[in-house]
């Protein structure tokens, strides 16, 4: 009996051990089944709709094909090829601008216009469908650096830009399970697949992620596949070149040294204008917006232009929007009125033998900023063709919903204009609630550093004030303080100091000479931050330090004789227009 019990216990232990081993094997098998990346059998459709557009590796909407002509949605073009393309509602036209062309494509017309010259077509370049505007792809090829191919089988349109690259490749010629040759929506086995590859099939590699390639089939379908199944070949680079017209613009030897000539009713007596050593550009305020139809008021003088040029000054006529936000909106919102403005500026530039146009657009509603940019886009090709330098005045950024600042699209304007002139004033305007400098040096430098993040330094000109403000802080009987000011020219400021017997002293906070005068009989204190030789020299040196294109001064009438020497940038660099 004792022997029998021992045998039973041994068999029991074997069963227990065997059961444990079997359980462990089952668990391991289950884990492997759960974790092993078996290829997914789920298939996703790669294309949606007819004539899908492939751009930057992804389907991006659909084209329309009519009579074998391919039309792209304007929205696609705006979002991917050209932010500047516009649809002008009034003329029912698409407007395209390049460095040397303004293109108008009227809807449902067999004629479009390049720099106002008609071009005839057999099919309209523009069509509308379901409230969307479509543009013939062939009609815009001359203006953009891209190419397209209409793919067989899928009827997809692949769009490639100049500089795009990909690698030609072949699927390995090995005995590979077909599930392993499916291209997937993500770089992982368990992602759905979109298409099947075959051994020896030609594909192209457009990217890679971890140990997967992103490949595209000849029919346009694309996805991820393990690198080990693909044999890379040669690199291909897309080259689409267009000749850009070179303009012969007037050159300025050395940095720009511009001064504005303020003309309000009539031009100055040239015989009374003193020598302006170092100045190479004069910009008279001759032209301004006069009506909602784009008419332009003209105060120009051919005699003044001749006088300036015989003394070696270029003449850049100023065009302003009359600083009227409503008039600006009405005149700038439509293509035809913008064109009217440009035609008049071209006419005036020839009549008065100008070398440039300076756009002084101020006091504009923020939402109208794109209209200002569009005017510049449409004006620059014509003005450059006429041999004119294009410059525009801007301000420092000063927050949202500021009619004097927030409407400027500074980076875009920098791409269009030859120069942007920053009016580095008024830190404290005449209506300010506290006395202060017109443009303290730290304020100018700090704002300039911020602006240079948006505008290249070789396109930026530093505008400097040749005036200051005399502030009066008067204490009223009730203890309140009334603050008023008046603008003084450099000479008037010097005369006021001499009259009061006040000697200015250097003020560290503003970086300028400062003077203060107490008038007990008026119960008032006068304060003035000087724009003098010292202040202007610091500004010119700042322009040199920041490698700017030059300086500009407002205005010639406010200048003391020392201003011109002070504003000369001590550098041997030459600034020329390209």
PEQUIBEL-V379057 format. One line per field, one symbol per residue. psi: psi as a letter, one per 40 degrees, with the letter a starting at -180 (. if undefined). A space follows every 50 residues. Layout:
BEGIN
psi=???
END
This chain:
BEGIN
psi=dddddddddddddddddddddddddddddddddddhghhiehhihdihii fihhhfeihgaiihhhfehhhihddddddddhdehihhddefihhhhade ihhhgihfiehihhfehihiidihehiihfeihihhdddedeeigiiihh iicefihhhhiheiiihiiihigighhddefhhidigideiiidihiihe hhiiheiihbfiihihideeiiaiihdeehhibihihhhhhhhhhhigih ihhaihgihhhhhddiiihdeehihghdhehhgigdiihdieeeihihei hddddddddeeehihhhhhieefhdddddddeeidddddddddddddddd defieihhhghighideedddddddddddddddddefhhhiihiiihfii fheedeehgdddddddidihhhgfihdhideieiiiidgidddddddddd deedhideehhhhiheiihhihhhhideeihhhiiihiidddddddddde fhhiihhddefihiiihhgddefihhihhhhadddddddddddddefiea iihhiddehideddddehhgieihhii.
END
